[in-house]
Amino acid sequence: MAQNIAKSLHESTVEELPPGEAPIISIFTGHYGSGKTEVAVNTAINMTSQYKENVLIDIDVVNPFYRSSELQSVLIDAGIHLIAPNFAFSNMDLPSLPPEIQGVFSKTGAHIVFDVGGDENGAKVLGVFNSYFKEHPYNMYLVINTRRHLTQTKEQVLDMIEQIEKTSRLKITHLVPNTNLGVETSIEHVLEGIEIGTQVSRETGIPIAFIGVLDTLISEELETLIKTEYDIDMITRPIKRYLTHWHGRS
């Protein structure tokens, strides 16, 4: 099974989808505290050189205090166009789809990153895009922090996957273990997240795309530990902290 997981790591991650006529769409979702905003922002910034246009769409209605829209100047400097509809303090049951967002689906050779909340309300917002995603291939990454409420066990993560897929009418295509406690994160926390992520992958058949690790923890020691423990070469991706008040809650 480990070999199957390892093989899946290299099949459909965003880096291996070449720019073409259709936009490349990457959706990052996860429960409050998963760190999915930092993962989404890091991915968008790291991929800018591979695409002629880069867009980050912040539609996180779940957590208005840790949004990628806070990083507008950072994203502009990186050459990323930010679209951030003001849904956060709205009492609307289901936000309408702004014309600016509709337009991204026609951008050729672009990388479009969606930052989406992971509870039922966040999934409802994703459901608005359902007809668009039927026409455009997408990768949907579930970012998992096993040190946060409701995603501490395999069973809780499985329940979350079921909830998101049912409400959004979209499929999770990849898992991203991103276990952290902010500046207090240890290698043991990272390994704990990989263990649960691997269990979920084995049960669902959803591959692990990469392991999110704080850039300050990336080391040869960690790479060796992962390879020794799981007998596979998992992709680790350094996550730089961009949110100034970040404590693992994005």
C-alpha positions in Angstrom: 0.0 0.0 0.0 2.9 2.4 0.8 4.1 2.0 -2.7 0.7 2.9 -4.1 0.6 6.0 -2.0 4.1 7.0 -3.1 3.2 6.4 -6.7 0.2 8.6 -6.3 2.3 11.5 -5.0 3.8 12.0 -8.5 0.7 11.6 -10.6 -1.5 14.6 -10.3 0.1 17.3 -8.2 -0.2 20.8 -9.5 3.5 21.0 -10.6 2.9 18.3 -13.2 -0.1 19.9 -14.9 1.5 22.0 -17.7 0.1 25.4 -18.7 -2.2 25.0 -21.7 -5.4 26.5 -23.1 -7.5 25.8 -20.0 -6.7 27.3 -16.6 -5.1 25.1 -13.9 -7.4 25.1 -10.9 -6.1 24.3 -7.4 -8.6 24.4 -4.5 -7.4 24.4 -0.9 -9.8 23.7 1.8 -9.5 22.6 5.4 -11.0 23.0 8.9 -10.4 26.1 11.0 -6.8 26.0 12.2 -5.6 23.7 9.4 -3.1 26.2 8.0 -4.8 26.0 4.6 -4.5 29.7 3.9 -0.7 29.6 4.4 -0.5 26.5 2.2 -2.6 28.1 -0.5 -0.6 31.3 -0.5 2.7 29.5 -0.5 1.6 27.3 -3.4 0.4 30.4 -5.4 3.7 32.2 -4.8 5.9 29.2 -5.5 4.2 28.5 -8.9 4.2 32.0 -10.4 7.1 31.3 -12.7 5.4 28.4 -14.4 2.3 30.2 -15.6 1.7 33.4 -17.6 -1.0 34.5 -15.1 -1.6 33.7 -11.5 -4.8 34.3 -9.5 -5.7 33.7 -5.9 -9.4 33.7 -5.0 -10.2 34.1 -1.3 -13.7 32.9 -0.7 -13.2 31.8 2.9 -16.5 32.8 4.6 -15.7 30.6 7.6 -12.8 32.5 9.2 -12.8 36.2 8.4 -9.8 37.0 10.6 -7.2 34.8 8.9 -7.8 35.4 5.2 -5.3 35.5 2.3 -6.7 38.9 1.4 -4.7 40.3 4.3 -1.6 39.6 2.1 -2.6 41.8 -0.8 0.8 43.6 -1.0 2.8 40.4 -0.7 0.7 38.8 -3.5 1.0 41.8 -5.8 4.8 41.8 -5.3 4.8 38.1 -6.3 2.8 38.9 -9.5 -0.5 37.3 -8.2 -3.9 38.9 -8.8 -6.1 38.7 -5.7 -9.8 38.4 -5.9 -11.5 38.6 -2.4 -15.3 39.2 -2.4 -16.4 40.6 0.9 -18.4 37.6 2.1 -16.9 37.5 5.5 -19.4 39.6 7.4 -22.4 38.9 5.2 -25.6 37.3 6.4 -26.3 36.0 3.0 -27.1 32.3 3.0 -25.3 31.7 -0.3 -23.2 34.4 -1.9 -23.8 35.0 -5.6 -20.9 34.5 -8.0 -19.2 37.8 -8.7 -18.5 38.4 -12.5 -14.8 38.7 -11.7 -14.7 35.1 -10.4 -16.7 33.8 -13.4 -14.1 35.4 -15.7 -11.2 33.4 -14.3 -12.5 30.1 -15.8 -11.8 31.5 -19.3 -8.2 32.5 -18.6 -5.8 30.5 -20.7 -2.5 29.2 -19.3 -3.4 30.6 -15.9 -3.0 29.0 -12.4 -6.1 29.7 -10.3 -5.8 29.0 -6.6 -9.0 29.0 -4.4 -8.8 29.5 -0.7 -12.0 28.0 0.8 -13.3 27.4 4.3 -13.8 23.7 5.2 -17.0 23.6 7.2 -20.5 23.3 5.8 -20.8 27.0 4.9 -17.5 27.0 3.1 -18.5 24.0 1.2 -21.8 25.7 0.2 -19.8 28.5 -1.4 -17.8 26.0 -3.4 -21.0 24.4 -4.5 -21.8 27.7 -6.4 -18.9 26.8 -8.7 -20.1 23.3 -9.4 -21.2 23.8 -13.0 -17.9 25.5 -13.8 -15.8 22.7 -12.3 -17.8 20.2 -14.4 -16.2 21.9 -17.5 -12.7 22.5 -16.0 -10.5 20.0 -14.4 -9.4 20.8 -10.9 -7.3 19.5 -8.0 -8.9 19.9 -4.6 -6.5 19.6 -1.6 -7.7 18.9 1.9 -5.2 20.5 4.3 -5.2 18.5 7.6 -3.8 19.6 11.0 -4.2 16.8 13.5 -3.5 19.2 16.3 -6.8 21.0 15.7 -10.3 20.3 16.8 -12.4 17.9 14.7 -9.4 16.6 12.7 -7.4 14.8 15.4 -8.2 11.3 14.3 -8.7 9.3 11.1 -12.4 9.0 11.7 -12.8 12.7 12.1 -11.0 13.5 8.9 -13.1 10.9 7.1 -16.2 12.6 8.4 -14.9 15.9 7.2 -14.2 14.6 3.7 -17.7 13.2 3.5 -19.3 16.5 4.6 -17.3 18.6 2.2 -17.9 16.4 -0.8 -21.6 16.1 -0.1 -22.2 19.8 0.4 -19.9 21.1 -2.4 -20.7 18.3 -4.8 -17.0 18.2 -5.6 -14.4 15.5 -4.9 -11.3 15.8 -2.7 -8.5 14.8 -5.0 -5.5 15.1 -2.7 -4.6 15.2 1.0 -2.0 17.6 2.5 -0.9 16.7 6.1 0.0 20.0 7.6 0.1 19.3 11.4 1.5 22.2 13.3 1.3 24.2 16.5 2.7 27.4 15.0 6.1 28.3 16.4 5.8 25.4 18.9 5.7 22.7 16.1 8.1 19.8 16.5 9.2 17.0 14.2 7.1 14.7 16.3 4.0 16.7 15.4 4.8 16.5 11.7 5.3 12.7 11.9 2.0 12.4 13.7 0.2 14.2 10.9 1.8 12.0 8.3 0.7 8.9 10.1 -3.0 10.0 10.2 -2.8 11.3 6.7 -1.5 8.0 5.5 -4.3 6.1 7.3 -6.9 8.3 5.6 -5.2 7.9 2.2 -5.2 4.1 2.5 -8.8 4.0 3.5 -10.1 6.4 0.8 -7.6 5.9 -2.0 -7.0 9.7 -2.0 -3.3 10.3 -2.5 -1.1 12.6 -0.4 0.1 15.4 -2.6 2.8 16.7 -0.3 3.6 17.3 3.4 3.3 20.8 4.6 6.2 21.6 7.0 7.2 24.9 8.5 10.3 26.1 6.6 12.3 26.3 9.8 11.8 22.6 10.4 12.9 21.4 6.9 16.1 19.3 7.3 17.8 16.2 6.0 17.0 14.6 9.4 13.3 15.1 8.8 13.5 13.7 5.3 15.4 10.6 6.6 12.9 10.1 9.4 10.0 10.1 6.9 11.7 7.8 4.5 12.7 5.4 7.3 9.3 5.4 9.0 7.2 5.0 5.9 9.6 3.4 3.4 8.6 5.9 0.7 9.9 9.3 -0.5 7.1 11.7 0.5 7.3 15.2 -0.9 7.8 17.8 1.8 7.1 21.4 1.0 8.4 24.2 3.2 5.6 26.5 4.4 6.7 30.1 4.9 4.7 32.1 7.4 3.1 35.1 5.7 0.3 36.0 8.1 1.8 38.3 10.7 -0.5 37.2 13.5 -0.3 33.5 12.5 -0.5 30.8 15.2 -1.5 27.9 13.1 -5.1 29.1 12.7 -5.3 30.0 9.1 
